[in-house]
Amino acid sequence: MPIVSCVVTAEPEKGFQVEKELFEIPGVEVYGGELKKEENAYYIIIVMDAERYEELEAIEKKIKSIDGVLQLAVVEAHFLDEFEKIEKGEIVPGNPFHGLKKAEKEAERMWLGEDDEEGKEN
């Protein structure tokens, strides 16, 4: 199970509301927030956990969409359990490079000028 500890930075006047909304997100544990007036920011310590990395990305997206969130900074990440499940064949990871060959071919066509009308006529 991937586990990631993070610091959420929020606008000072919205920090408490952001903290309350974080409590409502499945897979997020809130360990507390604090207003730092001298830095003009509200910091919230959280831990995210999920069965797979893709689920963590969805949680991250949800957190970043909360009104008042300025930044989500990863402090520490642990993915060993997920790697072991991949090795055992219990889960199959998504392929982040699934479109790479197509992108390479398109870039090559553009480089050779095959994407414009003039290049096609010659």
C-alpha positions as CSV (number, residue, x, y, z in Angstrom):
1,M,0.0,0.0,0.0
2,P,1.6,3.3,-1.1
3,I,1.8,5.8,1.8
4,V,2.7,9.4,1.4
5,S,3.2,12.1,4.0
6,C,2.6,15.7,2.9
7,V,2.3,19.3,3.9
8,V,-0.7,21.1,2.5
9,T,-0.2,24.9,2.4
10,A,-3.4,26.9,2.4
11,E,-4.4,30.6,2.3
12,P,-4.3,31.8,6.0
13,E,-8.0,32.8,6.0
14,K,-9.1,29.5,4.5
15,G,-6.8,27.1,6.3
16,F,-9.3,25.9,8.9
17,Q,-11.9,25.2,6.2
18,V,-9.4,23.4,4.0
19,E,-8.5,21.3,7.1
20,K,-12.1,20.4,7.6
21,E,-12.5,19.3,4.0
22,L,-9.4,17.1,4.1
23,F,-11.0,15.2,7.0
24,E,-13.8,14.2,4.5
25,I,-11.5,12.7,1.8
26,P,-11.2,8.9,2.0
27,G,-7.5,7.9,2.2
28,V,-6.4,11.1,3.9
29,E,-5.5,11.3,7.6
30,V,-5.1,14.8,9.0
31,Y,-2.6,15.2,11.8
32,G,-3.1,18.9,12.4
33,G,-2.9,22.4,11.0
34,E,-1.2,25.6,12.2
35,L,-1.4,29.2,11.1
36,K,2.0,30.8,10.6
37,K,1.3,34.5,10.5
38,E,4.9,35.5,9.8
39,E,4.8,33.3,6.7
40,N,1.2,34.3,5.8
41,A,0.2,30.6,5.4
42,Y,-1.7,27.8,7.1
43,Y,0.1,24.5,7.1
44,I,-1.6,21.1,7.4
45,I,0.2,17.8,8.0
46,I,-1.5,14.8,6.3
47,V,-0.8,11.2,5.3
48,M,-2.4,9.8,2.2
49,D,-2.7,6.0,1.6
50,A,-4.3,3.9,-1.1
51,E,-4.0,0.5,-2.6
52,R,-2.3,1.8,-5.8
53,Y,-0.3,4.8,-6.9
54,E,-3.1,5.8,-9.4
55,E,-5.5,6.2,-6.4
56,L,-3.0,8.5,-4.7
57,E,-2.9,10.7,-7.8
58,A,-6.7,11.0,-7.7
59,I,-6.6,12.0,-4.0
60,E,-3.9,14.6,-4.8
61,K,-6.1,16.1,-7.6
62,K,-9.0,16.3,-5.2
63,I,-6.9,18.0,-2.5
64,K,-5.5,20.5,-5.0
65,S,-9.0,21.4,-6.2
66,I,-10.1,22.5,-2.7
67,D,-10.6,26.3,-2.5
68,G,-7.7,27.8,-0.6
69,V,-5.1,25.2,-1.2
70,L,-1.9,26.7,-2.5
71,Q,0.5,23.7,-2.5
72,L,0.8,20.1,-1.7
73,A,4.3,19.1,-0.9
74,V,5.4,15.5,-0.5
75,V,7.6,14.9,2.6
76,E,8.1,11.2,2.4
77,A,6.7,8.4,0.2
78,H,6.6,4.6,0.7
79,F,5.8,2.3,-2.2
80,L,7.5,-0.9,-1.3
81,D,4.3,-2.9,-0.7
82,E,3.0,-2.0,-4.2
83,F,6.3,-3.0,-5.8
84,E,6.2,-6.4,-4.0
85,K,2.6,-6.9,-5.3
86,I,3.8,-6.1,-8.8
87,E,6.6,-8.6,-8.5
88,K,4.2,-11.3,-7.4
89,G,1.9,-10.5,-10.2
90,E,-0.9,-9.6,-7.8
91,I,-1.3,-6.2,-9.6
92,V,-0.4,-4.9,-13.0
93,P,0.8,-1.3,-13.1
94,G,-0.6,1.2,-15.6
95,N,1.9,2.1,-18.3
96,P,2.7,5.8,-18.1
97,F,4.5,5.5,-21.4
98,H,1.7,4.0,-23.4
99,G,1.6,6.7,-26.0
100,L,5.4,7.2,-26.3
101,K,5.9,5.4,-29.7
102,K,3.0,7.3,-31.2
103,A,4.4,10.6,-29.9
104,E,7.8,9.8,-31.3
105,K,6.4,9.0,-34.7
106,E,4.4,12.3,-34.7
107,A,7.5,14.3,-33.7
108,E,9.5,12.6,-36.4
109,R,6.9,13.6,-39.0
110,M,6.8,17.1,-37.8
111,W,10.7,17.3,-37.8
112,L,10.7,16.0,-41.4
113,G,8.0,18.5,-42.4
114,E,5.5,15.9,-43.3
115,D,2.8,17.5,-41.2
116,D,2.3,20.6,-43.4
117,E,0.6,20.7,-46.8
118,E,3.7,21.9,-48.6
119,G,5.7,18.9,-47.4
120,K,3.0,16.5,-48.5
121,E,2.9,17.9,-52.0
122,N,6.7,17.6,-52.6
